[in-house]
Amino acid sequence: MDFQEILYSAENGVGLITLNRPGYRNAQGYRMLDEIDAAFDLAKDDRDVRIVIVRGAGGSFSTGHDLGTPEGMAYREALGATPGIEVYDQFKKYNLDLLLKWRNFPKPTLAMVEGYCIYAGWMLAAAMDIVFAEEGAQFLGGFVEYNSIPWDIGVRRAKELVFESRFISAEEAARYGLVNRVLKAEDFERESFAFARRVAENSPEALRMAKIQMNKAQDAQGFTNAVEDSLGDYVAMMWMPGGQMRMEGVKRLMTVDLAVKGRKGERFGLKPEN
């Protein structure tokens, strides 16, 4: 596949997928998601690859879904899904099925998060086995299509953050259980790749079976059924008559707008950032 919105390479047992739309802070359109999936398939078929890293170019992991860039809309329209069940199947593929596929990818995966990790960015990071964050990373979760958040940070904490709609720091994300390690900017790349190379030295059989057992343990608690059910609730919410989900005149969700205002201090009577 001729990649246009990601980069892929493999070296020393490590496959590297880099989201490469820095001009849009790596917003995820259908083309990018197809390319990520194709890269995972390449890594799966490469016997030399023992672990896959996912990161973003340009200082941000991902600011979420592509909300309507011209190239994003053109790619979606070219896929040709007709209104009705085909559109639903397409939506389910890009917002649930691929994430579950990557969650169950047969080799270990590591998300390297720096900068913003918002909504679909959180979804992608959470689908990886391990999450390392640069100390300045900012995470924003909400009620999303792949609603892993209660599993990522616990039900009560998930309610707190989603109800208020606020960013959390890398340190908070680590305390709550989403992030494994928080690394200083100068150490982030070195330590992340050093970890990946150590994993790559391990037995592929041990890695595979360990991951299967860990995911089975989570599924015994209902993980996959829960995120599949949440997709249906999300679709119902977005099409609810009279719903007030998006800002008037723009495509950004009201919940995201609240979080952005919170970062600027506008919600709390503080002087906005420049």
Legacy VTK file of the C-alpha trace (Angstrom):
# vtk DataFile Version 3.0
C-alpha trace
ASCII
DATASET POLYDATA
POINTS 274 float
0.000 0.000 0.000
1.238 3.481 -0.884
1.062 5.226 2.469
0.094 8.890 2.385
-0.910 9.630 5.982
1.346 7.336 7.997
4.949 6.156 7.910
5.979 2.543 8.485
9.374 1.002 9.083
10.803 -2.086 10.750
14.235 -2.456 12.340
15.811 -4.578 15.067
12.598 -6.468 15.738
10.547 -3.272 16.143
7.823 -2.171 13.733
7.111 1.556 13.842
3.822 3.137 12.727
3.911 6.937 12.714
0.722 8.943 12.233
1.851 11.564 9.736
-0.646 14.404 9.439
1.153 16.949 11.618
-0.683 19.844 9.946
-3.900 18.451 11.453
-2.199 17.207 14.627
-2.712 13.681 13.321
-6.501 13.760 13.143
-7.711 10.311 12.120
-9.670 10.006 8.901
-10.682 6.788 7.199
-7.595 6.803 4.977
-5.276 7.029 7.978
-7.126 4.225 9.736
-6.927 2.029 6.632
-3.208 2.745 6.400
-2.638 1.984 10.088
-4.420 -1.323 9.573
-2.335 -2.134 6.504
0.839 -1.392 8.466
-0.282 -3.712 11.256
-0.837 -6.409 8.636
2.709 -5.879 7.340
4.074 -6.182 10.873
2.005 -9.304 11.512
3.394 -11.039 8.439
7.003 -10.023 9.155
8.557 -12.745 11.321
11.358 -10.406 12.320
8.954 -7.922 13.930
8.333 -8.803 17.579
6.673 -5.575 18.774
4.918 -2.609 17.131
5.139 1.017 18.256
2.490 3.589 17.336
3.308 7.295 17.664
2.460 10.641 16.081
4.585 13.012 14.037
4.991 16.681 14.833
4.721 16.568 18.597
1.142 15.297 19.002
-0.140 11.747 19.170
-3.624 12.488 17.786
-6.270 15.134 18.346
-9.067 12.696 17.507
-11.268 12.137 14.500
-10.944 14.042 11.241
-14.036 16.261 11.434
-14.161 17.181 7.765
-10.889 18.051 6.060
-11.272 18.134 2.257
-8.987 15.142 1.701
-10.657 13.222 4.503
-14.130 13.771 3.083
-12.983 12.923 -0.439
-11.535 9.592 0.702
-14.684 8.731 2.639
-16.927 9.551 -0.320
-14.718 7.486 -2.641
-15.362 4.425 -0.485
-18.911 4.565 -1.822
-20.960 3.423 1.160
-24.653 4.069 0.503
-26.894 5.541 3.228
-28.296 2.928 5.563
-26.672 -0.307 6.638
-23.542 0.254 4.532
-22.834 3.533 6.305
-23.421 1.828 9.670
-21.078 -1.031 8.777
-18.461 1.481 7.667
-18.813 3.499 10.865
-18.546 0.335 12.966
-15.445 -0.798 11.076
-13.518 2.422 11.643
-14.669 3.070 15.202
-14.819 -0.390 16.761
-13.792 -3.350 14.606
-10.320 -2.083 13.714
-9.599 -1.082 17.316
-10.584 -4.528 18.588
-8.430 -6.066 15.847
-5.435 -3.998 16.950
-6.145 -4.709 20.625
-5.923 -8.428 19.752
-2.936 -8.016 17.424
-0.792 -11.154 17.892
2.335 -9.261 18.940
2.926 -6.718 21.719
2.111 -3.092 20.951
3.288 0.168 22.484
1.760 3.649 22.154
4.241 6.520 22.463
2.119 9.513 23.436
3.297 13.101 23.378
1.324 16.302 22.995
-2.415 15.897 22.586
-4.229 12.563 22.884
-7.908 13.402 22.445
-10.959 11.129 22.049
-10.045 8.917 19.043
-6.422 9.477 20.044
-7.247 7.981 23.447
-9.103 5.154 21.675
-6.033 4.296 19.606
-3.599 4.533 22.503
-5.870 2.472 24.747
-6.065 -0.304 22.149
-2.315 -0.804 22.514
-0.876 -3.099 25.190
1.459 -0.552 26.766
1.309 3.262 26.886
4.374 5.439 27.471
3.819 9.180 27.732
6.121 12.157 27.479
5.694 14.274 30.610
3.937 17.088 28.741
1.280 14.873 27.145
-2.372 15.837 27.614
-5.191 13.272 27.536
-8.898 13.919 26.948
-11.391 11.106 27.207
-15.128 11.102 26.680
-18.032 8.839 25.870
-16.668 7.612 22.567
-17.369 4.846 20.077
-14.702 2.481 21.475
-15.565 3.227 25.083
-12.659 1.585 26.871
-12.340 4.436 29.386
-14.007 2.664 32.364
-11.570 -0.180 31.805
-8.597 2.141 31.334
-9.001 4.183 34.519
-11.861 2.655 36.523
-15.579 3.413 36.516
-15.678 6.154 39.158
-12.722 8.019 37.727
-14.172 7.670 34.219
-17.459 9.183 35.377
-15.649 12.057 37.060
-13.575 12.970 34.011
-16.312 12.480 31.418
-18.925 14.389 33.429
-16.578 17.346 33.897
-14.844 16.975 30.528
-11.278 17.996 31.278
-7.768 17.207 30.142
-5.553 15.138 32.391
-1.782 15.241 32.479
0.517 12.342 31.771
1.136 12.004 35.512
-2.591 11.806 36.222
-3.066 9.284 33.430
-0.334 7.154 34.997
-1.877 7.386 38.476
-5.238 6.334 37.090
-3.823 3.359 35.180
-3.970 4.395 31.511
-0.262 5.153 31.186
2.509 2.744 32.162
5.435 5.173 32.279
5.880 8.933 32.166
9.197 9.989 30.660
11.033 13.292 30.438
11.158 14.801 26.969
14.891 14.179 26.646
14.438 10.511 27.596
11.181 9.763 25.827
12.371 8.338 22.533
15.472 6.605 23.908
13.675 4.871 26.760
10.647 3.903 24.672
12.717 2.254 21.958
15.001 0.613 24.534
11.943 -0.993 26.121
10.705 -2.156 22.706
14.046 -3.705 21.866
14.075 -5.574 25.188
10.623 -6.944 24.437
11.805 -7.953 20.956
14.454 -10.158 22.572
11.777 -12.231 24.299
10.349 -15.494 22.998
7.586 -14.837 20.429
5.692 -17.802 21.858
5.847 -16.405 25.382
4.786 -12.960 24.192
1.881 -14.333 22.186
0.504 -16.589 24.897
0.953 -13.994 27.621
-1.016 -11.444 25.605
-3.763 -13.964 24.849
-4.133 -14.735 28.538
-4.165 -11.078 29.575
-6.854 -10.234 27.019
-8.864 -13.319 27.980
-8.808 -12.195 31.598
-10.197 -8.811 30.571
-12.798 -10.397 28.308
-13.916 -12.678 31.149
-14.911 -9.429 32.881
-16.915 -8.398 29.815
-14.609 -5.967 28.006
-15.410 -6.808 24.386
-19.150 -7.081 24.969
-19.114 -3.752 26.798
-17.334 -1.790 24.069
-19.549 -3.357 21.400
-22.662 -2.316 23.341
-21.263 1.183 23.810
-20.987 1.701 20.064
-24.743 1.279 19.731
-25.382 3.720 22.572
-23.006 6.209 20.983
-24.803 6.016 17.627
-28.155 6.482 19.368
-26.814 9.509 21.236
-25.456 11.176 18.104
-28.792 10.785 16.291
-30.971 11.682 19.272
-33.667 14.181 18.205
-33.017 17.560 19.759
-29.610 16.510 21.077
-27.020 19.197 21.811
-23.761 17.404 21.116
-21.930 19.804 18.815
-21.084 23.471 18.988
-23.440 25.598 16.895
-21.929 26.297 13.502
-18.891 24.025 14.019
-18.274 20.299 14.098
-16.414 20.151 17.408
-18.223 18.345 20.207
-19.454 20.511 23.082
-17.593 18.249 25.502
-14.297 18.922 23.728
-15.026 22.632 23.709
-15.578 22.544 27.478
-12.220 20.837 27.968
-10.444 23.373 25.757
-12.029 26.226 27.711
-10.899 24.543 30.902
-7.304 24.494 29.718
-7.553 28.194 28.907
-9.096 28.981 32.278
-12.256 30.431 30.732
-14.546 28.095 32.693
-13.033 29.037 36.041
-12.709 32.807 35.767
-8.988 32.684 35.016
-7.107 34.726 32.452
-7.158 32.836 29.123
-3.888 31.618 27.682
-2.519 33.417 24.637
LINES 1 275
274 0 1 2 3 4 5 6 7 8 9 10 11 12 13 14 15 16 17 18 19 20 21 22 23 24 25 26 27 28 29 30 31 32 33 34 35 36 37 38 39 40 41 42 43 44 45 46 47 48 49 50 51 52 53 54 55 56 57 58 59 60 61 62 63 64 65 66 67 68 69 70 71 72 73 74 75 76 77 78 79 80 81 82 83 84 85 86 87 88 89 90 91 92 93 94 95 96 97 98 99 100 101 102 103 104 105 106 107 108 109 110 111 112 113 114 115 116 117 118 119 120 121 122 123 124 125 126 127 128 129 130 131 132 133 134 135 136 137 138 139 140 141 142 143 144 145 146 147 148 149 150 151 152 153 154 155 156 157 158 159 160 161 162 163 164 165 166 167 168 169 170 171 172 173 174 175 176 177 178 179 180 181 182 183 184 185 186 187 188 189 190 191 192 193 194 195 196 197 198 199 200 201 202 203 204 205 206 207 208 209 210 211 212 213 214 215 216 217 218 219 220 221 222 223 224 225 226 227 228 229 230 231 232 233 234 235 236 237 238 239 240 241 242 243 244 245 246 247 248 249 250 251 252 253 254 255 256 257 258 259 260 261 262 263 264 265 266 267 268 269 270 271 272 273
